[in-house]
Amino acid sequence: MQKIFNTLIDSFIDNNVGIAENFLSASLSSHLKDNMDNLFKNDLFLSAGTGNDTTVAHNKSVRSDRIYWLDRKHNDPWENDFFDLMDKFVSHLNSTCYTGITGYEFHYALYEKGSFYKKHLDQFRNNESRKYSMITYLNTDWQQEDGGELCVYHKDSSQHISPLNGKSVFFKSSELEHEVLVANKPRRSITGWLKV
C-alpha cells in the first residue's frame, strides 16, 4: 500500500489534487458497494445538507445526494477494513509530511440519477478542523456519458475527475472549490475529511 499512498501524496504535491487508482482493492470496493446498497434499500440514508450541526441547511438546488455516516461502532467488517486502511494512510501521511492529522470522519455518498452538488469548499466557516478532503469511488463500469465527474477549480483552470471504482482523490479542504456534476446513473463514493 505504501506505493499507492505515495502516488496519492506525490500527485497532491505536484498539482494540489492527489489521485491514486486502486486505492481500494477490488474485493473491499465490492463489499463496501454491496453494504452501501443494502443500507440504501433499508432506507437508512439521509438527505445531505450543507453546514455543520449548528448551521445545517437542506437545499436540493445546491446539493441533492444522500449520505450515511460510517462508524466503527457499527461493527461492520468492511467499514472497519476501510478504517484500518485509513489509519495506515494517516500514519504514513503524518510520518512523511508532518501533517498532524489526529482523526477523520467519513460517510457513504449516493448520487441518484439527476443528483449533483454545486461548487463549494469543504471547510466550515465556524470550524477549521477539516484539513484534507478525501473521496474514494465505488462505481464499476463507469462511462464518460454517465456524468458525475468531480470538477475541481484551480486558480486558472478546472480539472475533471471521473468516479472510477477504487480511485481515491485527496486535496486541502480549505483551498479548492469543487463540485459534483450531474450523475446520469447512481454514483457511489465514500467521502470524508482528515482532521486536526
Short mmCIF file of the C-alpha atoms (twelve columns), coordinates in Angstrom:
data_MODEL
# 
_entry.id   MODEL 
# 
loop_
_atom_site.group_PDB 
_atom_site.id 
_atom_site.type_symbol 
_atom_site.label_atom_id 
_atom_site.label_alt_id 
_atom_site.label_comp_id 
_atom_site.label_asym_id 
_atom_site.label_seq_id 
_atom_site.Cartn_x 
_atom_site.Cartn_y 
_atom_site.Cartn_z 
_atom_site.pdbx_PDB_model_num 
ATOM 1   C CA . MET A 1   0.000   0.000  0.000   1 
ATOM 2   C CA . GLN A 2   2.892   2.349  0.599   1 
ATOM 3   C CA . LYS A 3   3.388   2.768  -3.158  1 
ATOM 4   C CA . ILE A 4   -0.283  3.761  -3.619  1 
ATOM 5   C CA . PHE A 5   -0.086  6.104  -0.603  1 
ATOM 6   C CA . ASN A 6   2.989   7.766  -2.138  1 
ATOM 7   C CA . THR A 7   1.213   8.121  -5.500  1 
ATOM 8   C CA . LEU A 8   -1.635  9.940  -3.755  1 
ATOM 9   C CA . ILE A 9   0.737   12.224 -1.841  1 
ATOM 10  C CA . ASP A 10  3.126   12.894 -4.738  1 
ATOM 11  C CA . SER A 11  0.321   13.842 -7.134  1 
ATOM 12  C CA . PHE A 12  -1.092  16.147 -4.431  1 
ATOM 13  C CA . ILE A 13  2.312   17.844 -4.103  1 
ATOM 14  C CA . ASP A 14  2.536   18.226 -7.895  1 
ATOM 15  C CA . ASN A 15  -0.974  19.541 -8.580  1 
ATOM 16  C CA . ASN A 16  -2.781  20.241 -5.258  1 
ATOM 17  C CA . VAL A 17  -5.022  17.245 -6.052  1 
ATOM 18  C CA . GLY A 18  -3.806  13.782 -5.184  1 
ATOM 19  C CA . ILE A 19  -5.184  10.915 -7.285  1 
ATOM 20  C CA . ALA A 20  -4.477  7.223  -6.828  1 
ATOM 21  C CA . GLU A 21  -6.072  4.441  -8.833  1 
ATOM 22  C CA . ASN A 22  -6.855  1.215  -6.946  1 
ATOM 23  C CA . PHE A 23  -6.613  2.819  -3.506  1 
ATOM 24  C CA . LEU A 24  -9.258  0.257  -2.570  1 
ATOM 25  C CA . SER A 25  -8.821  -3.354 -3.573  1 
ATOM 26  C CA . ALA A 26  -11.469 -4.743 -5.929  1 
ATOM 27  C CA . SER A 27  -12.682 -7.016 -3.129  1 
ATOM 28  C CA . LEU A 28  -13.063 -4.295 -0.492  1 
ATOM 29  C CA . SER A 29  -14.653 -1.961 -3.020  1 
ATOM 30  C CA . SER A 30  -17.204 -4.628 -3.961  1 
ATOM 31  C CA . HIS A 31  -18.093 -5.361 -0.321  1 
ATOM 32  C CA . LEU A 32  -18.468 -1.667 0.506   1 
ATOM 33  C CA . LYS A 33  -20.668 -1.122 -2.551  1 
ATOM 34  C CA . ASP A 34  -22.895 -4.056 -1.525  1 
ATOM 35  C CA . ASN A 35  -23.033 -2.731 2.024   1 
ATOM 36  C CA . MET A 36  -23.992 0.704  0.748   1 
ATOM 37  C CA . ASP A 37  -26.736 -0.699 -1.488  1 
ATOM 38  C CA . ASN A 38  -28.184 -2.733 1.403   1 
ATOM 39  C CA . LEU A 39  -28.243 0.304  3.684   1 
ATOM 40  C CA . PHE A 40  -29.997 2.314  0.993   1 
ATOM 41  C CA . LYS A 41  -32.501 -0.492 0.385   1 
ATOM 42  C CA . ASN A 42  -33.310 -0.406 4.106   1 
ATOM 43  C CA . ASP A 43  -33.937 3.369  3.908   1 
ATOM 44  C CA . LEU A 44  -31.031 4.278  6.204   1 
ATOM 45  C CA . PHE A 45  -29.635 7.102  4.059   1 
ATOM 46  C CA . LEU A 46  -30.395 10.735 4.909   1 
ATOM 47  C CA . SER A 47  -30.689 13.768 2.660   1 
ATOM 48  C CA . ALA A 48  -27.361 15.593 2.749   1 
ATOM 49  C CA . GLY A 49  -27.164 19.183 3.935   1 
ATOM 50  C CA . THR A 50  -24.613 21.978 3.950   1 
ATOM 51  C CA . GLY A 51  -23.019 23.436 7.064   1 
ATOM 52  C CA . ASN A 52  -22.420 21.617 10.342  1 
ATOM 53  C CA . ASP A 53  -24.568 20.732 13.360  1 
ATOM 54  C CA . THR A 54  -25.278 24.328 14.335  1 
ATOM 55  C CA . THR A 55  -25.804 25.731 10.826  1 
ATOM 56  C CA . VAL A 56  -27.020 22.787 8.734   1 
ATOM 57  C CA . ALA A 57  -29.279 23.644 5.787   1 
ATOM 58  C CA . HIS A 58  -31.017 21.402 3.277   1 
ATOM 59  C CA . ASN A 59  -31.300 22.917 -0.189  1 
ATOM 60  C CA . LYS A 60  -31.841 20.485 -3.070  1 
ATOM 61  C CA . SER A 61  -30.885 23.178 -5.597  1 
ATOM 62  C CA . VAL A 62  -27.364 23.149 -4.096  1 
ATOM 63  C CA . ARG A 63  -26.905 19.543 -3.062  1 
ATOM 64  C CA . SER A 64  -29.100 16.530 -3.789  1 
ATOM 65  C CA . ASP A 65  -27.078 13.492 -2.687  1 
ATOM 66  C CA . ARG A 66  -27.933 11.159 0.197   1 
ATOM 67  C CA . ILE A 67  -25.500 10.080 2.918   1 
ATOM 68  C CA . TYR A 68  -24.875 7.522  5.646   1 
ATOM 69  C CA . TRP A 69  -22.116 8.114  8.231   1 
ATOM 70  C CA . LEU A 70  -19.562 5.352  8.784   1 
ATOM 71  C CA . ASP A 71  -18.642 4.480  12.360  1 
ATOM 72  C CA . ARG A 72  -16.536 1.733  13.966  1 
ATOM 73  C CA . LYS A 73  -19.389 1.313  16.454  1 
ATOM 74  C CA . HIS A 74  -21.438 -0.245 13.641  1 
ATOM 75  C CA . ASN A 75  -19.020 -3.172 13.886  1 
ATOM 76  C CA . ASP A 76  -19.347 -3.733 10.152  1 
ATOM 77  C CA . PRO A 77  -16.309 -5.738 8.958   1 
ATOM 78  C CA . TRP A 78  -15.981 -3.894 5.638   1 
ATOM 79  C CA . GLU A 79  -16.324 -0.445 7.155   1 
ATOM 80  C CA . ASN A 80  -13.705 -1.462 9.723   1 
ATOM 81  C CA . ASP A 81  -11.391 -2.679 6.935   1 
ATOM 82  C CA . PHE A 82  -11.806 0.742  5.335   1 
ATOM 83  C CA . PHE A 83  -10.995 2.451  8.655   1 
ATOM 84  C CA . ASP A 84  -7.920  0.215  9.069   1 
ATOM 85  C CA . LEU A 85  -6.752  1.338  5.625   1 
ATOM 86  C CA . MET A 86  -7.332  4.983  6.559   1 
ATOM 87  C CA . ASP A 87  -5.394  4.525  9.802   1 
ATOM 88  C CA . LYS A 88  -2.442  3.267  7.763   1 
ATOM 89  C CA . PHE A 89  -2.728  6.160  5.306   1 
ATOM 90  C CA . VAL A 90  -2.954  8.777  8.071   1 
ATOM 91  C CA . SER A 91  0.061   7.251  9.832   1 
ATOM 92  C CA . HIS A 92  2.034   7.345  6.562   1 
ATOM 93  C CA . LEU A 93  0.883   10.912 5.803   1 
ATOM 94  C CA . ASN A 94  1.839   12.131 9.284   1 
ATOM 95  C CA . SER A 95  5.233   10.426 9.247   1 
ATOM 96  C CA . THR A 96  6.204   11.600 5.743   1 
ATOM 97  C CA . CYS A 97  4.542   15.038 5.573   1 
ATOM 98  C CA . TYR A 98  4.195   16.021 9.266   1 
ATOM 99  C CA . THR A 99  0.534   16.930 8.795   1 
ATOM 100 C CA . GLY A 100 -0.557  16.364 12.405  1 
ATOM 101 C CA . ILE A 101 -3.816  14.612 11.481  1 
ATOM 102 C CA . THR A 102 -5.486  13.281 14.639  1 
ATOM 103 C CA . GLY A 103 -8.815  11.970 13.339  1 
ATOM 104 C CA . TYR A 104 -11.230 11.674 10.458  1 
ATOM 105 C CA . GLU A 105 -14.891 11.328 9.522   1 
ATOM 106 C CA . PHE A 106 -16.376 9.524  6.514   1 
ATOM 107 C CA . HIS A 107 -19.789 8.859  5.022   1 
ATOM 108 C CA . TYR A 108 -21.198 6.972  2.087   1 
ATOM 109 C CA . ALA A 109 -22.490 9.393  -0.551  1 
ATOM 110 C CA . LEU A 110 -25.089 8.250  -3.048  1 
ATOM 111 C CA . TYR A 111 -25.953 10.438 -6.005  1 
ATOM 112 C CA . GLU A 112 -29.103 9.068  -7.585  1 
ATOM 113 C CA . LYS A 113 -29.764 9.767  -11.253 1 
ATOM 114 C CA . GLY A 114 -30.017 13.548 -11.744 1 
ATOM 115 C CA . SER A 115 -28.242 14.382 -8.462  1 
ATOM 116 C CA . PHE A 116 -25.371 16.878 -8.095  1 
ATOM 117 C CA . TYR A 117 -23.508 19.106 -5.623  1 
ATOM 118 C CA . LYS A 118 -22.839 22.692 -6.696  1 
ATOM 119 C CA . LYS A 119 -19.488 24.469 -6.338  1 
ATOM 120 C CA . HIS A 120 -18.342 24.663 -2.716  1 
ATOM 121 C CA . LEU A 121 -15.476 24.469 -0.211  1 
ATOM 122 C CA . ASP A 122 -15.396 21.645 2.326   1 
ATOM 123 C CA . GLN A 123 -14.319 23.669 5.354   1 
ATOM 124 C CA . PHE A 124 -16.938 25.176 7.669   1 
ATOM 125 C CA . ARG A 125 -16.888 28.896 8.404   1 
ATOM 126 C CA . ASN A 126 -17.133 28.225 12.161  1 
ATOM 127 C CA . ASN A 127 -14.797 25.205 12.406  1 
ATOM 128 C CA . GLU A 128 -11.395 24.772 10.745  1 
ATOM 129 C CA . SER A 129 -10.697 21.187 11.872  1 
ATOM 130 C CA . ARG A 130 -11.109 19.690 8.376   1 
ATOM 131 C CA . LYS A 131 -7.675  19.832 6.752   1 
ATOM 132 C CA . TYR A 132 -7.906  17.387 3.845   1 
ATOM 133 C CA . SER A 133 -10.847 16.112 1.825   1 
ATOM 134 C CA . MET A 134 -10.735 12.542 0.615   1 
ATOM 135 C CA . ILE A 135 -13.109 10.785 -1.779  1 
ATOM 136 C CA . THR A 136 -12.950 7.128  -2.746  1 
ATOM 137 C CA . TYR A 137 -15.209 5.815  -5.503  1 
ATOM 138 C CA . LEU A 138 -17.324 2.634  -5.640  1 
ATOM 139 C CA . ASN A 139 -18.515 2.662  -9.265  1 
ATOM 140 C CA . THR A 140 -17.829 -0.266 -11.567 1 
ATOM 141 C CA . ASP A 141 -18.083 0.107  -15.346 1 
ATOM 142 C CA . TRP A 142 -18.405 3.898  -15.203 1 
ATOM 143 C CA . GLN A 143 -18.508 5.550  -18.637 1 
ATOM 144 C CA . GLN A 144 -17.960 9.193  -19.617 1 
ATOM 145 C CA . GLU A 145 -21.627 9.575  -20.588 1 
ATOM 146 C CA . ASP A 146 -22.607 8.587  -17.026 1 
ATOM 147 C CA . GLY A 147 -21.549 12.075 -15.868 1 
ATOM 148 C CA . GLY A 148 -20.964 12.546 -12.151 1 
ATOM 149 C CA . GLU A 149 -17.428 13.851 -12.554 1 
ATOM 150 C CA . LEU A 150 -15.722 15.708 -9.745  1 
ATOM 151 C CA . CYS A 151 -14.834 19.149 -11.076 1 
ATOM 152 C CA . VAL A 152 -12.030 20.802 -9.109  1 
ATOM 153 C CA . TYR A 153 -11.361 24.510 -9.640  1 
ATOM 154 C CA . HIS A 154 -7.731  25.632 -9.708  1 
ATOM 155 C CA . LYS A 155 -6.690  29.286 -9.990  1 
ATOM 156 C CA . ASP A 156 -6.737  29.385 -13.794 1 
ATOM 157 C CA . SER A 157 -8.294  26.098 -14.809 1 
ATOM 158 C CA . SER A 158 -10.622 23.286 -13.834 1 
ATOM 159 C CA . GLN A 159 -9.900  19.579 -13.524 1 
ATOM 160 C CA . HIS A 160 -12.477 16.867 -14.240 1 
ATOM 161 C CA . ILE A 161 -12.048 13.555 -12.405 1 
ATOM 162 C CA . SER A 162 -14.127 10.505 -13.282 1 
ATOM 163 C CA . PRO A 163 -15.532 8.489  -10.336 1 
ATOM 164 C CA . LEU A 164 -13.921 5.178  -11.296 1 
ATOM 165 C CA . ASN A 165 -14.060 2.222  -8.950  1 
ATOM 166 C CA . GLY A 166 -11.326 2.128  -6.279  1 
ATOM 167 C CA . LYS A 167 -9.895  5.553  -7.214  1 
ATOM 168 C CA . SER A 168 -9.160  7.982  -4.384  1 
ATOM 169 C CA . VAL A 169 -8.877  11.780 -4.577  1 
ATOM 170 C CA . PHE A 170 -7.207  13.958 -1.931  1 
ATOM 171 C CA . PHE A 171 -6.944  17.769 -1.539  1 
ATOM 172 C CA . LYS A 172 -6.924  20.558 1.066   1 
ATOM 173 C CA . SER A 173 -10.425 21.237 2.363   1 
ATOM 174 C CA . SER A 174 -9.945  24.992 2.744   1 
ATOM 175 C CA . GLU A 175 -8.323  25.743 -0.606  1 
ATOM 176 C CA . LEU A 176 -10.023 24.141 -3.591  1 
ATOM 177 C CA . GLU A 177 -13.594 24.762 -4.605  1 
ATOM 178 C CA . HIS A 178 -15.164 21.801 -6.338  1 
ATOM 179 C CA . GLU A 179 -18.486 20.361 -7.451  1 
ATOM 180 C CA . VAL A 180 -20.046 17.066 -8.432  1 
ATOM 181 C CA . LEU A 181 -21.550 17.289 -11.895 1 
ATOM 182 C CA . VAL A 182 -24.961 15.761 -12.582 1 
ATOM 183 C CA . ALA A 183 -24.889 11.981 -12.369 1 
ATOM 184 C CA . ASN A 184 -26.781 10.175 -15.123 1 
ATOM 185 C CA . LYS A 185 -26.939 6.942  -13.129 1 
ATOM 186 C CA . PRO A 186 -26.396 6.117  -9.430  1 
ATOM 187 C CA . ARG A 187 -22.929 7.268  -8.305  1 
ATOM 188 C CA . ARG A 188 -21.386 5.896  -5.124  1 
ATOM 189 C CA . SER A 189 -18.468 7.073  -3.024  1 
ATOM 190 C CA . ILE A 190 -17.032 7.231  0.449   1 
ATOM 191 C CA . THR A 191 -16.387 10.886 1.181   1 
ATOM 192 C CA . GLY A 192 -14.683 12.328 4.226   1 
ATOM 193 C CA . TRP A 193 -12.165 14.581 5.888   1 
ATOM 194 C CA . LEU A 194 -8.874  14.185 7.701   1 
ATOM 195 C CA . LYS A 195 -8.938  16.412 10.772  1 
ATOM 196 C CA . VAL A 196 -6.722  18.040 13.379  1 
# 
